[in-house]
Amino acid sequence: MKMKIKLEKFGTTLISRELGSEAFKAFQPTLLELPPNEELEIDFSGILTLSSSWADEFLSPILTQLGERLVLLHSDNLSVQATLKILQEANKRQFKFRYE
């Protein structure tokens, strides 16, 4: 079982720590409903820009909460790819990716 979230619901240009933090707080109730055996898939389709500050405020706490149950769907968007690489290096933690 898995829950899938399209980041596009938070906008197509995801920038700034403040907005990332707000998005995480808005998503928290949904995250708390995730059964312990389910994965959460993050879909980046439709995203134009993803800044490392927004992603750090949104994805890093989810990675801390879910660990291996957080799965990022592969994106061809170079902004998304670069940001995720920066985040992994900064946090010294790897994301789990899935290619569809």
N, C-alpha and C positions, 0 to 999 in steps of 0.2 A: 504494500500500500504506500501511496505517496500523496502529498499535497503539492500543488504547483502554484507558484505566484509569479505573475508577470510584473516586472519592475515598472513597466510602462504605465501602470496605474498610478504611480507616483509622479509621472511626467516623463518627457523624453530627454530632457537636459537635467541630469541629476548632479548638482554641484552644491558645495558648501556644507560644512560640518553641521550648521544649524538645521538646514533642511533634511540632512541625513538623519539627524537625531530625532527630528519631528516625525519623519517617516517610520523610524524604528518604534517610537512610542505608539504611533497609530497602528502599527502592525502587531504589537505585543499581545493584545487580546487574542488574535488569531493564532499566534505562535503558541500561546498557552493551551489552546484547544487541540494542538497536534498530539495524537496518541503516541505513547513512548516507543512503539515499534514502527512508526511511519517516518519516511524521509520527507524532507522539504526540498523541492526543486525550485531553483531560481532561474527564470527565463528572461534573458536580456533582449529578446526581439523587440524592435521598435525604439530602442534606446539610441539616441544620437551621441550624447556625451555622458560619460560617467567619470566624475572626479574621484581621486583617491580619498579626499576628505569626506565626501558623501558616503562612499563605499565603506570607509573605515567606521563611520558612525552607524551604518546599517548592517553591513555584513559581518564585521568583526564580533559584535555581541551575539549574533545568531550562531556564528561558528563556535563561540565559547559555550553557548547553551546546548547546541546540538552535536557538535563534533562531526563524526563521520556521517551523521544523518542529514547534513547539509550538502546538497548536490547542486553544482552550478552547471547549467546547460551551456554547451560550447557556443561562443559568439564569434562571428567573422569580423565584428566591429573592432577596429584597431584601438580605439579609445578604451573600450571595455577590456581588451586583452592586456594593454599596457597597465591599466589601473590594477587589475587583479594580480599581475606580476609584482608590481610595487608593493601591494598589500601583503602578499605572501612573504616577500623579502623583509619587509618592515616588522611583521608580526612573527617571523620565523615559524610559520605554520602553513601547511599546504591545504588548499581547497581540493575537494573531490569534484572532478569534472565528468560530465556525461555527454557523449556525442550522439545526437539523434539522426 
